[in-house]
Each structure stands twice: as C-alpha cells, then as structure tokens.
Amino acid sequence: MEKQEYQNVYIFAEQREGVIQNVAYELLGKANDLAKELGQHVVALLLGDGIADKAQDLIEMGADEVIVIDRPELRDYLTEQYTQAMYQVIMERKPRIVLYGATTIGRDLAPRLSCKLKSGLVADCTKLTIEPDKDGNLDFFSTRPAFGGNLMATIVCPTSRPQMSTVRPGVMQKMQRVPGKQGVITRFEPHFDASKFHVRLVETKKNQEKVADISNAKILISGGRGVHDAEGFKKLQGLADVMGGMVSSSRAMVDAGVMDHAYQVGQTGKTVRPNLYMACGISGAIQHLAGMEESGYIVAINKDKFAPIFSVADLGIVGDLHKIVPMLTERIKKELEK
Ligand SMILES: Cc1cc2nc3c(=O)[nH]c(=O)nc-3n(C[C@H](O)[C@H](O)[C@H](O)COP(=O)(O)OP(=O)(O)OC[C@H]3O[C@@H](n4cnc5c(N)ncnc54)[C@H](O)[C@@H]3O)c2cc1C
C-alpha cells in the first residue's frame, strides 16, 4: 500500500429515516479544518434508501463532494450491509482520513471497517489535528481521554491508511451554511453479497417517552450531588423555565436514580456546548469537565470555594444553591416582566 495514494478527508454522513444527523454537520466542520491543513478536499459518504436529495444539504454544510450510495438494502442501518458498501467505496476511493460520529451506528460500523481494512481506529476523540510528525511530515493526530479520563492520550496511526476516528456528537463545531454552494455529487454502486446478510430487521419499536436532547440546548442548568434529590431538581427546572433552558445532570445524580442517563453530561454521558452552562452543586470531576468545558459561558454555584469546577468557571458563586437558585429565578423573572 502506497500511503500517498490515500487522499482527502471523508466523513460518514449518518442519517436516520432520511434525516441527516447533527454529528454529520459537526464532522464536516472539523473535516474542513483538517483538509485545509493538508491542502485536500472534504468528501461526505451518504448511504441510505431514497436519500440522494440530501446531498446538496451536505455540500452547503461543508462537503466539496458527496458520494451517494442509494440502495434499498441500506434503508435501515444493518452492520453487514453498511460495512460492505463502505468497504467497497473506501477501497475504490482511498481516503486519507475517515471520520464517524461516536453514535450507536458509528460505534458499530467504524470498528468493523477498521478490522476489514486492517487500519487503525481511534474511538471517542475529543480533538483532531494535523501536525508535523517526528520526521517533520504532516500527520493526523487524534486525542481522547484515557485511563478513566485521568489523562488525554494523543494517538497517531503512522503506517496504515485510511486513518479513522469516531467523534462524539456535540464536540466539533458546524460551519455556517452556504446556500446554493456548488459541489460534486457522485453515485457509487456497491455489489452486495446477500449470502452474508445474516441479520434481518423484523420490527422497529420506538421509545414513546420523548427525551429532549441536551446537546442541542443553548442554556443548560445542570445539577450535581449538591442538589440532593428530585425536589432539588424542581428548583433547577424553575430556573431553566424562566431562562428558556433545559436541565441536565452530573453522573452522581444519574447513579442515584434521580435523573435519566439521557441528561448526563460528561465522559460517559453527553458532550454539550451551550452558550450558558450553569453547574449547581457539581464538584467538577475531570470526567464531568470533559463533557462541558467547551461551553460558551460557565457559571458555577458551589458551597465549597475550593471546588475544582471554579477553575473552568467564568463566574463563580460560593454559597448554598438551594437558596441561590430560587433567588436567581425570582430576580430573572422580575427583570423579564419589566
Ligand atoms: C470512567 C468514569 C466515567 C465517568 N463519567 C462521568 C460523566 O460522564 N459525568 C459525570 O458527571 N461524572 C462522571 N464520572 C464520575 C465523576 O468522577 C464524579 O464522581 C462525578 O462527576 C461527581 O458528581 P458531582 O459533582 O455531582 O458530585 P460530587 O463530586 O459529590 O460533588 C458535589 C458538589 O456539590 C457541592 N454541594 C453540596 N451541597 C451543596 C449546596 N447545598 N449548595 C452548593 N453546592 C453544594 C459540594 O461542595 C460538591 O462540590 C465518571 C467516573 C469514572 C471513573
């Protein structure tokens, strides 16, 4: 394998029921940074059934080219079908880098491909860069938390191609849409080996309970062990309501059964980047910080003035959240009424 044959930065444009997932736009944003450093192009891989009309959307959000694989076999995500299609397009097009969202689909597809392609994969990355290697040649570096989040490991796959990484939703930033942007749309026809389709989708049952996605919130009022219980979270909800925000949580309150895992911020929860993140009764463990430190403005309320959360806060309030949060809620309500 000649490494030089492998060119351009590709992203897997994940769609579900024909809806392009936010993480695909975020990957396009990062892919543009990487491609610029390398002087190469950004290519989106769009797989599904009846999804060809979504290609222009990806071009407007940052792709120079979209490769569309539009086949009935790809209507729902199934490992073998998607792996076969992705493997063939990668073998033919030879990408330098391929990025996937660290979603349930990306976490299933990327390792399978990595094994088939005999190429490295760095999972759950929080940072991707192009930097000179020890010989001064530009290379692709992926950074991810390691050893329970206690240190950040920067990993490079120097010999194999493509270099692949998964990135959690909410970590990278989307680009501004450029309406009417011109790009190339290419069709790719894979040859499926149906004898290997051992899994069949019989039925899809959706969780009827509507769980709001905290990674899209502009304002998050987040509670930790200092909130104590569900009653305490009602105070946070009151503040979130007047501010037009959502409530999220540290893992401590998820483990305590007070909050659902869907609302957990951090290394084993969601990565969020709201304009305002208000941490109430959260100590600021490294695993929590990993999920929120890129927020626009961070306010921390904690009764311990030495709590590590204050090291990332733009504004710190030392005191009892059970008094401060209701006071703040009333004050903001009054200001808004004016
Ligand atoms: C592999 C691994 C993955 C993990 N993943 C995550 C993750 O995704 N997300 C996550 O959050 N954690 C995660 N953790 C757990 C993490 O290490 C911490 O244990 C957790 O974040 C602590 O939650 P907390 O800050 O709510 O609780 P604590 O650390 O107990 O802090 C409570 C804080 O509340 C303050 N407080 C108490 N009463 C009040 C009051 N009345 N008013 C104001 N302040 C008050 C205290 O001073 C204290 O600072 C992970 C751990 C491991 C090992």
The ligand as an ORCA input file, in Angstrom:
! r2SCAN-3c Opt
* xyz 0 1
  C     -14.829      6.116     33.979
  C     -15.626      7.202     34.649
  C     -16.533      7.911     33.900
  C     -17.288      8.930     34.483
  N     -18.161      9.655     33.704
  C     -18.790     10.701     34.242
  C     -19.655     11.526     33.446
  O     -19.890     11.280     32.262
  N     -20.242     12.589     34.040
  C     -20.051     12.908     35.354
  O     -20.632     13.901     35.812
  N     -19.278     12.129     36.114
  C     -18.657     11.046     35.609
  N     -17.894     10.254     36.410
  C     -17.954     10.468     37.878
  C     -17.077     11.609     38.353
  O     -15.779     11.117     38.621
  C     -17.651     12.218     39.646
  O     -17.778     11.204     40.604
  C     -18.997     12.900     39.455
  O     -18.930     13.796     38.380
  C     -19.345     13.662     40.732
  O     -20.598     14.256     40.592
  P     -20.956     15.555     41.414
  O     -20.024     16.660     41.075
  O     -22.405     15.805     41.210
  O     -20.792     15.063     42.927
  P     -19.683     15.410     43.997
  O     -18.327     15.209     43.457
  O     -20.064     14.678     45.226
  O     -19.859     16.966     44.239
  C     -20.957     17.553     44.835
  C     -20.651     19.026     44.976
  O     -21.794     19.708     45.453
  C     -21.374     20.719     46.365
  N     -22.528     20.988     47.226
  C     -23.097     20.170     48.136
  N     -24.186     20.754     48.707
  C     -24.296     21.958     48.101
  C     -25.208     23.035     48.251
  N     -26.246     22.972     49.094
  N     -25.027     24.159     47.510
  C     -23.964     24.259     46.660
  N     -23.070     23.253     46.471
  C     -23.249     22.129     47.184
  C     -20.183     20.117     47.067
  O     -19.371     21.143     47.604
  C     -19.518     19.352     45.934
  O     -18.545     20.148     45.294
  C     -17.148      9.225     35.857
  C     -16.226      8.490     36.608
  C     -15.480      7.493     36.022
  C     -14.482      6.735     36.849
*
